[in-house]
Amino acid sequence: MFTKILAAIDEKDTSLKALMEAKGMAVSNHGTLRIVYVATEDTDPKASLRLLAQAKSAVGDGVTVDTRVLHTEAVYGVTGIVDALANGVREWGADLVVVGTSNRRGLGRWVIGSVAEQLISKIDASVLLVRSQ
């Protein structure tokens, strides 16, 4: 049973789908939902907080929700994002992490990498991937 569910969001549509899956898991398991956004040093702090507020509002009632901005200095690639998420998962003790995946293939995946794929290798929590389709 998953009682501490962490949903990682960004500006993509897949994030909303992942967030709704995370909410469903939290409601059905009487758990707590933590919504996180990873910000780089170039990210507008107000935009980060606005995105988290919108996500919390989208979740609505029926589940305990809190939000956090996780910070990374890495701007290039996904390593900084993955490390920030992994630290956030460990700090809070999440037992389920829900992330959206863009289902990128081929050269795009090789060049950019996959946050979800790298995250799985860095944390002990279960990971639920939500596809855009």
N, C-alpha and C positions, 0 to 999 in steps of 0.2 A: 504494500500500500504506500502510495506517495502522499506525503503530508506537507512537504516543503518544496513547492514547485517554482522554479525560476524561469521566467520567459524573457528571452533576449530579443529586443526589438531594434529596428532601424527604420529608415524612411520608406522602405519597399512595401508593396501590397502584401507580400507573403508574410510579413510580420503580423499583420492584423489576423490572418488566418491562424498563425501559430499562437497568437495571444488568445484567440477564442478557444482553441484546443486546450491551452493551459488552464483557462478558466473552467472549462468542462471537467478537467481532471481534478482541479482544486475543489469544485463543488461536489463532485461524486465521492471524493475521498475526505471531505470535511477538512481540507487542508488550507494552507496559507499560500498566497501567490505573491511573488516578488517580481516586479517588472524592472528590467535593467536596460540601460542604453550605454554603449561604449562611446566616449567622447575623446577625440584627439586634442592636441593643443590648438588646432585650428578651428575647432567646433565652437560655435556661438553658444555660450552657457544658457542664455535665455531660450534658444531654440531647443536645446536638450530638455530643459524643464517643461517647455510647452508640449513637446512630443510625449513625454512621460505623463503629463496631466491628461492629454487626449487619450492615451492608452488606458489610463486608470478610469476615465469616464466611460470609455467603450466597454470596459468590463462590467460596470454597473454594480448592482447590489448582489448579495448572496454569497460573497466570498470576502475574506479578509485580504486586503491588498496593500502593499507598500511599494515604493519606487526608489531606485538608486541610479545615479550616474556613476559609471565606472570610468576611470581615466587611464589613458595610455599616451605615451609620448611618441610611439611609433606611428608614422603616417603612411609609410609604404608597405604594401602587402597586408597579410592578415595576421601575422605573428603577434603584433601588439594587441590586436582585438582579442585573439584567442587567449593570450596570457591574462588580460584584464578579466575576461569572462571566467577563466579557470580560477583565478584568485577570488572573484566574487562568489563562485559556487562553493569553494572551500570555506571561505569566511562565514558564510551564512549556513553552511551545512545542508545545502539543497540535496534532495534525493532524486529529483527529476528536473532536467533542463529541457525546455521546449524552444526550438529554433526553426525559423523558416529556411528553406533551401531553394535557391534559384534553379537548381537542376542543371547547372552549367556543365557542358561536356567539352571534350577535345582540348584544343589549344587554350581556350579561355580558362578552363579549369586548371590546366597545367601552369599557366602564367600567373593567374590570380590565386589559385588554391581554394580550398574549401574550409571555411570557419568550422563548420560542423564536423568535418572529417578530422581536423586537427584537434578540436575540442575533445572528441571521444578519447583520444590517446592521452589527454592530460588530466582527466577527472575520473573520480570513482562513481559518480552519479550516473543514472540512466539518462539517455538522451532520446528525445522524441523529435524526429525531423518531419516538418510539415511542408509538403510540396505546394507549389503555386497552382497546380492544376487540380 
